Amino acid sequence: MSVQQHGAFTGTVVIVTGAGSGIGRAAARAFARAGAHVLGVGRRPDALAETATGHPGIVTLPADLSAPGAPQQVIDAAISRWARLDVLVNNAGATRRMPLAETTAEGITGLFDVNVVAPSLLAGAALPYLRQTRGSIVNISSTYGHRPLPGSAHYAATKAALEQLTRSWAVELAPDGIRVNALAPGPTESEALAAAGLPEATIQQIKQDEAARIPLGRRGEPDEVSTWILHLADPATTWLTGQVLTIDGGLELT
C-alpha cells in the first residue's frame, strides 16, 4: 500500500517548492491526498491555483525564491498558519542550455541562485522547526547531477552541488533526528524545457532523443516521481538518510 493511500502524513505540514507544474504539482497533490497540510510555492499564481483546485489541503504562496528574504518568508508563512513544519521538498529549479562558448557570469549565477542558494536558505530557515518535529528534507536533483550533460554543464553542476549538500546535511543534521535525502529523476514530462525558452520543434526533438536513450523507452511522468518523494519523506522511513535515489527508467545504466 502506498503512502498516498494510507494517510501516513495526516496532520503533518509539508512545503513543496515549484508546485505550479510537473513534479512539484504532483507531489503537492500526493501529500494532500495522504493527509498533509501543504504549502505549495511557485512563481505563477494561476498555475498554483490550478494545482490546488480540488485539493483543500493545499494552500498556495506565490514567491520568487531567488528574491532577497523570500526563503524566510516561505517558512514564516507555513509556521504562522500551522505552527509546525515536518517536510521541506526543495523541488523548484531552473534549467538553461548554455554551451561553454556561450557561458556568461549572469547565466551561471542565475542557475546557482535558484538551484543551490534558494534551497540552502530554505533549509536553513526551516531548521528550527524541523528540529522540533524531527522532520525531513527531500532535495530534487536530476540524473544529470551525476552524469555528463554536454551543452548544459552548469545546470548539471548545480544538481551535483545539491546532491553533495544532501549528503553533508544528512551527517550534520543526524544528531537532530532530521533525515535528508534526494531524488534524482531522469527526463520527466514538465514545462521545464518550454520555461527555458526553447522553441517547440527543439523541445520535441529533445524529448524524442531522450526517450530513445532510456532503456524503458519513454520519459517519466510526474506522478511516478512524486510517489518516491513521499516514500523518502514518509515518517515510517526511519533509517534512510544521505541517499540519492535515481528514478530514470534505467538511463543511469547506459
N, C-alpha and C positions, 0 to 999 in steps of 0.2 A: 504494500500500500504506500502511495507516495505521500510526502509531507503535505502536499496541497490538499489531500483528501481528509486526513485525519486531524486537521486543526492544530498542528504542533506549535503554531505561532499565536494562538489565541491570547489576546491581552498584551502581546509584545508590540514594541514600536520600532519601525523599520524606516530608514531613509534610503531612497533609491534615486541616484542622480541619473541624468539622461533618460528620464522617464517618459519623454514625449514620443518615443518611437522605438521600434526594433526590440532589442534585448531588454532595455530598460522598461519599456511599456509592458512587455510580457512578464517581467519579474515583479513589477508593482502589482499587476493584477493577480499573479500567482500568490504572492504574500497575502494580499487582501482575501483571496479565497481561502487561505489557510488560517484566517482569523486575525491577522495582524492589523494594527493601525499603521498606515503607510503615508509617509510624506514623499510625494513624487515631485522631483525638482527638474527643471529644464528651462531652456531659453524661451520657448514658444507657448504662450498661454493657451492658444487654441488647440495645439497638439496635446498639451497636458489635460485640457478639459475632455478631449476625446478618450484619453487613457482612463480617466476617472468615470466616464459615463457607464452607468450600470454597476459601479463598484463603490458603494457608500463607504467602504473602509479606506478609500484613497482621498487624501487631501493634497492639493497641488500648491506649489510655490514657484512662480516664475523667477528665475535668477540666472545671471551670468556668473558662473563660478570663478572666472578669472578676474572679476572686478574686485577692487580692494574691499575687504571686510565681508565679502559675500559668504565665504565658508562659515564664519562665526554666526552670521545671520540665519543660515540654514539650520544650524544646530539649535540656536536660540528659538527658532520657530517651532521645532519639534518639542523642545523642553517646555516652552510656555503653554503648549496645547495639551501635552500628555504627561509631562513631569518625569519622563524616563526615556531612555534610548537603549535598545537591545542589539540592533544590527545596523551597520553602515555598509551600503553597497556602492562602491566607487565605480560607477559604470560610465558616467559622462566622459566623452573623449572626442578628440578631433583627429582627422586623418588628412594627409596632404601629400600629393605626388610632388616630389622635389628632388630631381636628379642632382648629383653633386655639382655639375656645371651650372645649375640654376639656383644653388643654395644661397639663401640670404640670412642675415642675422635675425631679421624680423620673422622670417618663416620658422627658424629654429626656436626662437623664443616663444612664438605663439603656440607651437605644439607642446613645448615643455610646460608652459603656463597652465594649459588645460589638462594635460595628461599626467603630469607629475606634481606640479606645485599645488594645484587645487585639491587633489586627493590627499596630499600630505597635510594641508592646512585643515581640511575637513576632519581627518583622522585625529589631528592634534586637538581640535576644538571639541571633538566627541569624547575624547579620552576620559575626562572626569566622570561622565555619565556611563560609559561602557565599563568603567571600573566598578561602579555601583551594581550593575546587573551581571557582571562577568560575561559581557556580550561578545560580539564577534564583528570582524571586518572582512568583507569579501571584495577584493580588487578585481576588476575585469581587465585582463591583459589581452593577449592575442597569440595565436600560434606563431606570429611573426615577432613576438618578444624573445624567441629563442631559435629562430631560423632566419636566414637572409631574406631581405625584401628589396631587390635592386630597384632603384628609382624612387624609393620611399624610405631610405635608410634612417632618416631622423624620426619618422613615425615609429619604426621598429625599435629604435633606440629608446624612445620614451616608454615603450612597453617592457623592454628589457629592464629599464630602471624601476618600473612598477613591480616587476617580479622580484627584484633584489630588495626593494623596500618591504615587500611581503615577507620574505624570509627573515630580514633583520628585525622588523617589528614583531614577528612571531616570537622570537627569542626575547626581545626587550620587554614585551608585554605579558609573557607567560607567567611571571610571578603574580600578576594581577588577575590571572584566570581568563584573560582575553585571548581568543583564538583569531589568527589572521591567516587567511588563505586566498588564493587567486584562482580564477577560472580563465583559461586561455582558449577562446573559441577560434575556430577556423572561419573561413568566409561564410557569413550568415546574411540572410536577407534583411536588409535595412535600408535606411535612406542615407547612409554614410557617404557612399560614392557620389550621390547627387549633391549632398551638402558640401562635398569637396570641390564642387564647381565643374565636374567633368561632364562633357556632352553625352547625350543619351546613347549615341552609337558606340562611344568608347566604353560606357558603363556596361552595355550588353556584351561587348567583346570581352571585357574583363571577366564578367560572370561566366561566360562560356569557357574561357580559358581556365578559370579556377575549377569549375565543375569537372573539366576534363582531367585535371591533375589529382582530384580527390578519389581515393580508392572506392569509396561508396558511391561515387558517380554523381554527386549533387552537392549544392550548397546547403548549409544548415538553415533551420527555421528557428525563430526567436524562442518559441515555446520549448524546443529541445534543449536550448541553452539555459533558459531560466529554471528549468527543473533542477539543474545541478547547482545553480546559485542557492536555491532553497536547501538542497542537501548539505552544502558547505556551511550554511548559516544555522541549520537545524540544531536546537539546544541538545538534541539526543546525540549529535556528533561530538562527543566529549573529548576525544583523544587525537583529533586531527588538527594540526596547525603547521604553518610554514610551508604548505604544499601548493604547487601549481598544477592544476588539473587541466590537461588539454582535451578539448572535445572538438574534433575537426574532421570526422569521417575518415580518419586514417592518414590525413595529409602529412602529419609529422613523420610518418614512416617512410615517406618517399624521398 
